[in-house]
């Protein structure tokens, strides 16, 4: 009996042993093959070189430059005996690059050092080519240090078209969590075209797989997929853009030059501009404070974020709203004695002596406020705000730039919602001449002018590849009345008494135009405290508008100029005339 028990026990043991051998040698073979493969094959994701930004004629406005990162061998901190080596290497790096901070480099290293990390630890994200060249040999011969080439962004023309091009900056945690390429490239688009088209410009990652041995040395490349990216070709003409920048010089404001048929932006500037390159590596606190404390606000993109009362440049749109009623036509006239009494208040015309009897054409030609006061009383704010909203105010223009503002078209509903107050007739009069709470961007004025010239919807854009289907922006009644509006704008620039006649009547091409004055709004107490007393009068002066299209008989381009505070060295009229002459020299009106 005992012998049988021993035999059974031995049989059970051998059966178990054979079963285990079978499992280990056959059943788990696939599992261990996969595990071995993971240990032997590594995958590396490759950051693409960022696409370039190029003007309509092939001039490169944003390019890539060669720089380098510096990494240190792992296990030098977690193993105490190696810490002197780590300190020595960090001190060597700081010796070669005195601008670097040893404590920061040590923190970067410690954060990445662990028993699970076999890769070199990056301690310096970026050193320029010129800075590293004298020390490259010393560093690259050091087995504890790895120098790797990286592609960085460069803006060859520094501040030119800065608000259009935008800049890239170091990827933050949000960028990395939302975009895996941002983590690989270590930077992402922060403003302008760089941000709006970031997905296209950053491209797609590459993938490299390779075999390594037990010492983590590469023995064979398995696959290699090249990272790819696309360039963005802009509608901007570099030469015209450069001219605008030189023309504005010390002045603050904005300019837009737009094709009235397809919405292409030939040139556009928000002034003053600022150097884009410091943002790539990280702008210093000193430079940042200079930018943000500048009373001319160079960091603000005034093209789409600057909100100004439109003043008289909106009178063409208001006139169209008058003509939409049954009580006003182009021959309807009002008598201007210099002002309109409303209750106990007098709403003044800019010409205190009055314009006499004024109809539509002369109301726009002379920019008579009384004509628009009287017309607005007949038409009513509902008609005015409805027409203005439909033709592009109070909404985005659709331009391919991030964070465009919409401005404000005042109405009964808007005032009730904003201020919890009822609408009064004085609000209507202010709105009719582009004052009060009426706010627009320069891009909206440029688009509105282009639409008057073309009679069709215009979507401003900077990417030359974009195409839009045109839509009707005006009603049939408005289409039939547009010729009268254009005729009045022609008189502004070409007939005596026109508010822009002295600047624009002798240009090489005939243009249609409208002047305007925008009162300063929102001059903060903080700004007032920073400005010296002698300059306070300047910074509270009204802004000067001039918007136009040319040629008059065959509209091709709209040009909008806003000079803040009337200008230091140039007026909107001089700027407009100069731009038209330059464009004529460049052959744009042929």
C-alpha positions in Angstrom: 0.0 0.0 0.0 2.8 2.4 0.9 4.6 1.5 -2.3 1.5 2.4 -4.3 1.1 5.7 -2.6 4.8 6.5 -3.3 4.3 5.5 -7.0 1.2 7.6 -7.3 3.0 10.6 -5.7 6.0 10.2 -8.1 3.6 10.0 -11.1 1.7 13.1 -10.0 5.0 15.0 -9.6 6.3 14.0 -13.0 3.0 14.9 -14.6 3.1 18.3 -13.0 6.8 18.7 -14.0 6.0 17.7 -17.6 3.0 20.1 -17.7 5.2 23.0 -16.5 7.9 22.2 -19.0 5.2 22.1 -21.8 3.8 25.5 -20.6 7.1 27.2 -20.4 8.5 25.8 -23.7 5.4 26.0 -25.8 2.4 27.8 -24.4 4.3 30.9 -23.1 6.7 31.0 -26.0 4.6 33.7 -27.8 4.5 35.8 -24.6 8.2 35.7 -24.1 8.9 36.3 -27.7 6.9 39.5 -27.5 8.6 40.5 -24.3 12.0 39.9 -25.8 11.1 41.9 -28.8 10.0 44.9 -26.6 13.4 44.7 -24.8 15.3 44.5 -28.1 13.4 46.9 -30.3 13.0 50.6 -29.4 10.9 53.2 -31.0 11.8 56.9 -31.3 9.5 59.7 -32.4 11.1 62.4 -34.6 10.1 66.0 -34.5 9.5 67.5 -37.9 11.2 70.7 -39.1 8.5 73.5 -38.9 7.1 74.6 -42.2 8.3 78.0 -43.5 6.2 81.1 -44.0 6.7 82.7 -47.4 5.3 85.8 -49.1 3.5 85.9 -52.4 6.7 86.4 -54.3 8.9 83.8 -52.6 10.5 85.9 -49.8 10.9 83.8 -46.7 9.4 85.5 -43.6 9.8 82.7 -41.1 12.5 80.1 -41.5 14.3 77.4 -39.5 17.8 77.8 -38.0 20.3 75.2 -36.7 20.8 75.2 -32.9 21.9 72.6 -30.4 20.7 71.0 -27.1 23.0 69.7 -24.4 22.4 66.5 -22.5 24.3 64.6 -19.7 24.7 60.9 -19.2 22.2 59.3 -16.7 22.9 57.7 -13.3 25.2 60.5 -12.2 23.0 61.8 -9.4 21.1 58.7 -8.1 24.5 57.0 -7.6 26.3 59.1 -4.9 29.8 58.1 -6.1 29.0 59.7 -9.5 27.8 63.1 -8.1 31.2 64.8 -8.3 31.3 63.8 -12.0 27.9 65.5 -12.5 29.0 68.7 -10.7 32.1 68.8 -12.8 30.3 68.4 -16.1 27.7 71.1 -15.2 30.5 73.5 -14.2 32.2 72.8 -17.5 29.0 73.7 -19.4 28.5 76.9 -17.4 32.2 77.8 -18.0 31.6 77.6 -21.8 28.3 79.4 -21.6 28.3 81.9 -18.7 24.7 83.0 -19.3 23.6 79.6 -18.1 22.8 78.9 -14.4 24.4 75.9 -12.7 21.5 75.5 -10.2 19.0 75.4 -13.1 21.0 72.8 -15.0 21.3 70.7 -11.9 17.5 70.8 -11.3 16.9 69.8 -14.9 19.2 66.9 -14.5 17.8 65.6 -11.2 14.2 65.8 -12.5 15.1 63.3 -15.3 17.6 61.0 -13.5 16.2 57.6 -12.3 17.1 53.9 -12.5 14.5 53.5 -15.2 15.9 56.1 -17.5 18.7 54.9 -19.9 18.7 58.0 -22.1 20.9 61.1 -21.8 19.1 63.8 -19.8 18.6 67.2 -21.5 19.8 70.1 -19.3 20.0 72.8 -21.9 17.2 73.1 -24.4 18.8 75.5 -26.9 22.3 76.9 -27.7 22.7 78.9 -30.9 25.0 77.7 -33.7 27.3 80.7 -33.2 27.5 80.2 -29.5 28.3 76.5 -29.5 30.8 76.5 -32.5 33.9 77.5 -30.5 33.3 74.8 -27.9 31.8 72.0 -30.0 34.9 69.9 -30.2 35.5 70.0 -26.4 31.9 69.1 -25.6 31.4 66.4 -28.3 34.6 64.5 -27.2 33.3 64.2 -23.7 31.6 60.8 -23.2 29.4 62.2 -20.4 27.9 64.9 -22.6 25.8 64.6 -25.8 25.3 67.5 -28.2 22.3 67.1 -30.5 21.3 69.4 -33.4 17.8 70.9 -33.2 15.8 73.1 -35.5 14.7 76.5 -34.1 12.6 79.3 -35.6 14.1 82.5 -37.0 12.4 85.6 -38.3 14.9 87.2 -40.7 13.2 90.6 -40.8 12.8 90.8 -37.1 9.8 93.1 -36.5 8.4 93.3 -40.0 4.8 92.1 -40.2 5.1 90.9 -36.6 1.4 90.9 -35.9 0.6 88.9 -39.1 3.4 86.3 -38.9 3.3 85.9 -35.1 5.8 83.9 -33.2 6.5 80.5 -31.7 7.4 79.9 -28.0 8.3 77.1 -25.8 5.5 74.6 -25.3 3.7 74.8 -22.0 1.9 72.0 -20.2 -1.4 72.7 -21.9 0.3 72.7 -25.4 1.9 69.4 -24.6 -1.3 67.8 -23.3 -3.2 68.9 -26.4 -0.6 68.3 -29.0 2.0 65.5 -29.1 4.1 67.4 -31.7 4.4 70.3 -29.3 6.2 68.0 -26.9 8.6 66.6 -29.6 9.4 70.0 -31.1 9.4 71.7 -27.7 7.7 74.9 -29.1 4.5 75.8 -30.7 2.7 78.7 -32.4 1.6 81.4 -30.0 0.2 84.2 -32.2 -0.5 85.3 -35.7 -0.1 82.9 -38.7 2.2 80.7 -36.5 -0.7 80.0 -34.2 -3.6 79.9 -36.6 -1.9 77.5 -39.0 0.1 75.7 -36.3 -1.2 72.2 -37.2 0.0 72.6 -40.8 3.3 74.3 -40.0 4.3 71.8 -37.3 3.7 68.8 -39.6 3.6 65.2 -38.6 6.0 63.2 -36.6 8.5 60.7 -37.9 9.0 57.3 -36.4 12.3 55.4 -36.1 12.5 51.8 -34.8 15.8 50.1 -34.1 17.3 47.1 -32.4 19.6 47.5 -29.3 21.8 45.1 -27.4 22.0 44.6 -23.7 24.1 47.7 -23.4 21.5 49.8 -25.1 23.6 50.3 -28.1 21.9 50.5 -31.5 22.8 47.4 -33.6 20.3 47.7 -36.5 17.7 50.2 -37.8 14.3 48.5 -38.5 12.1 51.2 -39.9 12.4 55.0 -40.6 9.5 57.2 -41.5 10.5 60.7 -42.3 8.7 63.6 -40.4 6.9 66.0 -42.8 5.6 69.5 -42.7 4.1 72.0 -45.1 4.9 75.7 -45.9 2.4 78.5 -45.8 2.4 80.9 -48.7 0.9 84.2 -47.8 -0.8 86.8 -49.9 1.5 89.5 -48.4 3.8 91.4 -50.7 7.1 91.8 -48.8 8.1 95.0 -50.6 4.8 96.7 -49.9 4.8 95.5 -46.4 8.3 96.9 -45.9 7.2 100.2 -47.3 4.3 100.5 -44.8 6.6 99.8 -41.9 9.0 102.5 -43.1 6.1 104.9 -43.8 4.7 104.6 -40.3 8.1 104.9 -38.6 7.4 106.4 -35.2 3.6 106.6 -35.6 1.0 104.3 -34.0 -1.9 102.8 -35.9 -2.9 100.3 -38.5 -3.0 99.8 -42.3 -4.7 97.3 -44.4 -4.4 96.8 -48.2 -6.9 94.3 -49.6 -7.9 92.9 -52.9 -11.6 93.9 -53.3 -12.4 90.9 -55.4 -10.9 87.9 -53.6 -10.1 89.3 -50.1 -6.3 88.7 -50.3 -4.3 91.0 -48.0 -1.4 92.5 -49.9 0.0 94.2 -46.9 -1.2 95.0 -43.3 0.5 96.4 -40.3 -0.2 97.1 -36.7 2.2 99.8 -35.5 4.5 99.9 -33.6 5.8 96.5 -34.4 8.0 94.3 -32.3 10.9 91.9 -32.8 9.7 88.3 -33.0 13.0 86.5 -32.4 13.3 87.0 -28.6 10.1 85.0 -28.1 11.6 81.9 -29.6 14.1 81.3 -26.8 12.2 83.3 -24.2 12.0 87.0 -23.9 13.7 88.7 -21.0 11.7 90.4 -18.2 13.3 93.7 -19.1 12.2 93.5 -22.8 8.8 92.2 -21.8 8.2 95.1 -19.5 9.3 97.6 -22.2 6.7 96.1 -24.6 3.8 96.0 -22.2 4.4 99.4 -20.7 4.7 101.2 -24.0 1.8 103.6 -24.3 1.6 102.9 -28.1 0.8 99.2 -27.3 3.2 97.5 -29.7 2.2 94.0 -28.5 -1.5 94.5 -29.4 -2.6 93.5 -32.9 -4.6 96.6 -33.7 -5.7 95.1 -37.0 -8.2 92.7 -35.3 -8.0 93.6 -31.6 -7.9 97.3 -31.7 -11.4 98.7 -31.0 -12.1 102.2 -32.1 -15.1 104.4 -32.8 -15.4 104.4 -36.6 -16.3 108.1 -36.8 -17.4 109.3 -40.2 -15.9 106.3 -42.2 -19.1 104.5 -41.3 -21.4 107.1 -42.9 -21.6 105.2 -46.2 -23.2 102.2 -44.4 -25.5 104.5 -42.4 -26.5 106.2 -45.7 -27.4 102.8 -47.1 -29.7 102.2 -44.2 -31.4 105.6 -44.9 -32.0 104.5 -48.5 -33.6 101.3 -47.3 -36.5 103.3 -45.9 -39.4 104.8 -47.9 -38.8 108.3 -46.4 -35.3 109.0 -47.6 -33.8 108.9 -51.1 -30.6 110.2 -52.6 -32.3 113.6 -53.4 -33.6 114.0 -49.8 -31.9 117.0 -48.2 -31.6 118.5 -44.8 -30.5 121.9 -43.7 -27.3 122.1 -41.7 -26.9 125.2 -39.6 -24.1 123.7 -37.5 -26.1 121.6 -35.1 -29.3 119.9 -34.1 -31.3 120.6 -30.9 -32.6 117.5 -29.1 -34.3 118.3 -25.8 -31.9 120.5 -23.8 -28.8 119.3 -25.7 -27.3 120.5 -29.0 -25.6 117.9 -31.2 -23.0 119.8 -33.1 -21.7 119.3 -36.7 -18.0 119.3 -37.0 -18.4 122.5 -39.1 -19.9 124.9 -36.5 -21.0 127.4 -39.2 -23.0 124.7 -41.0 -23.1 123.3 -44.5 -26.4 124.7 -45.7 -28.8 122.3 -47.5 -27.2 118.9 -47.9 -28.2 115.8 -49.8 -26.7 112.3 -49.8 -23.7 113.0 -52.0 -22.8 116.2 -50.3 -23.5 114.7 -46.8 -20.8 112.2 -47.5 -18.5 114.5 -49.5 -18.5 117.2 -46.7 -19.0 114.6 -43.9 -21.9 116.7 -42.7 -23.0 115.4 -39.2 -26.4 117.2 -39.3 -27.4 115.3 -42.5 -26.8 112.0 -40.6 -28.5 113.3 -37.4 -31.6 114.2 -39.3 -31.6 111.1 -41.4 -31.1 108.8 -38.4 -34.2 110.4 -36.7 -36.3 109.4 -39.7 -34.7 106.0 -40.3 -34.5 104.9 -36.6 -31.9 102.8 -34.8 -33.5 99.5 -35.7 -33.0 100.1 -39.4 -29.5 101.5 -38.9 -28.1 98.7 -36.6 -29.7 96.0 -38.7 -28.1 97.3 -41.9 -24.7 97.8 -40.3 -24.7 94.3 -38.8 -25.6 92.7 -42.1 -22.8 94.4 -44.0 -20.1 93.3 -41.5 -20.1 95.3 -38.3 -20.4 93.6 -34.9 -19.2 90.3 -36.4 -15.9 88.7 -37.2 -14.5 89.4 -40.7 -13.3 85.8 -40.9 -9.6 86.6 -41.4 -7.3 83.7 -40.7 -5.7 85.2 -37.6 -6.5 84.0 -34.0 -8.7 85.9 -31.5 -10.4 88.4 -33.7 -12.6 90.9 -31.9 -16.1 91.6 -33.1 -16.6 95.2 -31.9 -20.0 96.7 -31.1 -22.9 97.9 -33.1 -25.2 99.7 -30.6 -28.9 98.8 -30.7 -31.9 98.9 -28.3 -31.4 95.3 -27.4 -27.6 95.7 -26.9 -28.0 98.7 -24.6 -30.6 97.0 -22.5 -28.5 93.9 -22.1 -25.3 95.7 -21.5 -26.4 98.6 -19.3 -30.0 97.7 -18.3 -31.0 101.1 -19.7 -33.6 102.1 -22.3 -32.5 103.5 -25.7 -32.8 107.3 -26.2 -32.8 109.3 -29.4 -29.4 110.8 -28.5 -28.0 107.3 -28.8 -29.3 107.1 -32.3 -27.6 110.4 -33.3 -24.3 109.4 -31.9 -24.5 106.0 -33.7 -25.3 107.7 -37.0 -21.9 109.4 -37.0 -19.9 106.5 -35.7 -19.5 107.7 -32.1 -20.8 106.7 -28.7 -20.6 103.0 -28.0 -19.9 102.1 -31.7 -16.6 100.2 -31.9 -14.9 98.6 -34.9 -11.6 97.1 -35.9 -9.4 98.4 -38.8 -10.0 95.0 -40.5 -13.7 95.5 -40.4 -13.4 98.9 -42.0 -11.1 97.5 -44.7 -13.6 94.7 -45.5 -16.5 97.1 -45.5 -14.8 99.4 -48.0 -13.9 96.5 -50.2 -17.5 95.4 -50.2 -18.7 98.8 -51.2 -16.3 98.7 -54.1 -17.2 95.2 -55.2 -20.8 94.9 -54.2 -20.1 91.4 -53.0 -19.1 89.7 -49.7 -15.4 89.8 -49.2 -13.5 87.5 -46.7 -10.1 88.9 -45.9 -7.4 86.2 -45.8 -3.6 85.8 -45.6 -3.2 82.2 -46.8 -2.9 82.3 -50.6 -4.4 78.8 -50.9 -7.7 79.9 -49.5 -10.7 80.4 -51.9 -14.1 81.6 -51.0 -17.5 81.4 -52.7 -18.8 85.0 -53.1 -22.2 85.8 -51.6 -24.5 88.8 -51.8 -24.0 91.1 -48.9 -26.3 93.8 -50.1 -30.1 93.7 -50.8 -31.3 94.5 -54.3 -32.3 97.9 -53.2 -28.8 98.5 -51.8 -27.1 97.2 -54.9 -29.1 99.8 -56.9 -28.0 102.5 -54.5 -24.3 101.6 -54.3 -23.4 103.8 -57.4 -24.6 106.8 -55.5 -22.4 105.9 -52.5 -19.4 105.4 -54.7 -20.0 108.7 -56.5 -20.1 110.5 -53.1 -16.8 108.8 -52.1 -15.3 110.0 -55.4 -16.3 113.5 -54.5 -14.6 113.2 -51.1 -11.2 112.7 -52.8 -11.5 114.5 -56.1 -13.9 117.5 -55.8 -13.4 120.8 -54.0 -14.9 120.7 -50.6 -14.3 117.0 -50.2 -12.7 116.2 -46.8 -9.7 114.4 -48.4 -9.5 116.6 -51.5 -6.2 118.3 -50.6 -4.4 115.0 -50.1 -5.9 112.8 -52.8 -6.9 114.9 -55.8 -3.6 114.7 -57.7 -2.8 111.0 -57.4 -1.7 109.0 -60.5 -5.0 107.0 -60.2 -8.5 108.3 -59.2 -9.7 106.9 -55.9 -12.9 107.0 -53.9 -12.4 107.7 -50.2 -13.9 108.7 -46.8 -12.3 110.4 -43.9 -13.2 109.9 -40.2 -12.3 110.9 -36.7 -12.3 108.5 -33.8 -12.4 109.8 -30.3 -10.1 108.2 -27.8 -11.8 105.6 -25.6 -10.5 103.6 -22.7 -7.4 105.6 -21.9 -6.9 103.9 -18.5 -5.9 105.5 -15.3 -2.8 103.2 -15.4 -1.8 104.7 -18.7 -2.5 108.2 -17.5 -0.2 107.6 -14.5 2.6 106.4 -16.8 2.5 109.2 -19.3 4.4 112.4 -18.7 2.3 115.5 -18.4 3.7 117.1 -21.6 2.5 114.0 -23.6 -1.0 113.7 -22.0 -2.5 116.1 -24.6 -1.1 113.9 -27.4 -2.4 110.6 -26.0 -5.9 112.0 -25.6 -6.1 113.4 -29.1 -8.6 111.7 -31.5 -7.5 109.0 -34.0 -7.6 109.7 -37.7 -9.2 107.4 -40.2 -9.0 107.3 -44.0 -10.4 104.5 -46.1 -10.5 104.2 -49.8 -10.6 102.0 -52.9 -8.8 102.3 -56.2 -9.0 102.8 -59.1 -12.4 104.4 -58.9 -13.6 103.2 -62.3 -12.3 99.6 -61.9 -11.9 98.8 -58.2 -9.0 96.5 -57.4 -7.8 97.3 -53.9 -9.2 98.8 -50.7 -6.8 100.7 -48.5 -7.6 101.6 -44.9 -5.4 103.8 -42.7 -5.8 104.5 -39.0 -3.3 106.9 -37.5 -3.6 107.1 -33.7 -3.8 110.5 -32.1 -3.5 112.2 -35.4 0.1 111.1 -35.8 3.5 112.2 -34.7 5.1 112.6 -38.1 2.4 111.6 -40.5 -1.3 112.1 -41.1 -3.7 109.6 -42.5 -4.1 111.7 -45.7 -0.3 111.8 -46.3 -0.1 108.1 -45.6 -2.9 107.2 -48.0 -1.4 109.3 -50.8 2.0 107.7 -50.2 0.6 104.2 -50.3 -1.3 104.8 -53.5 1.7 106.2 -55.2 3.9 103.3 -54.1 1.4 100.8 -55.3 1.2 102.6 -58.6 5.0 102.4 -58.9 4.8 98.7 -58.2 2.3 98.2 -61.0 -0.7 97.2 -58.9 -3.1 99.5 -60.8 -2.2 98.4 -64.3 
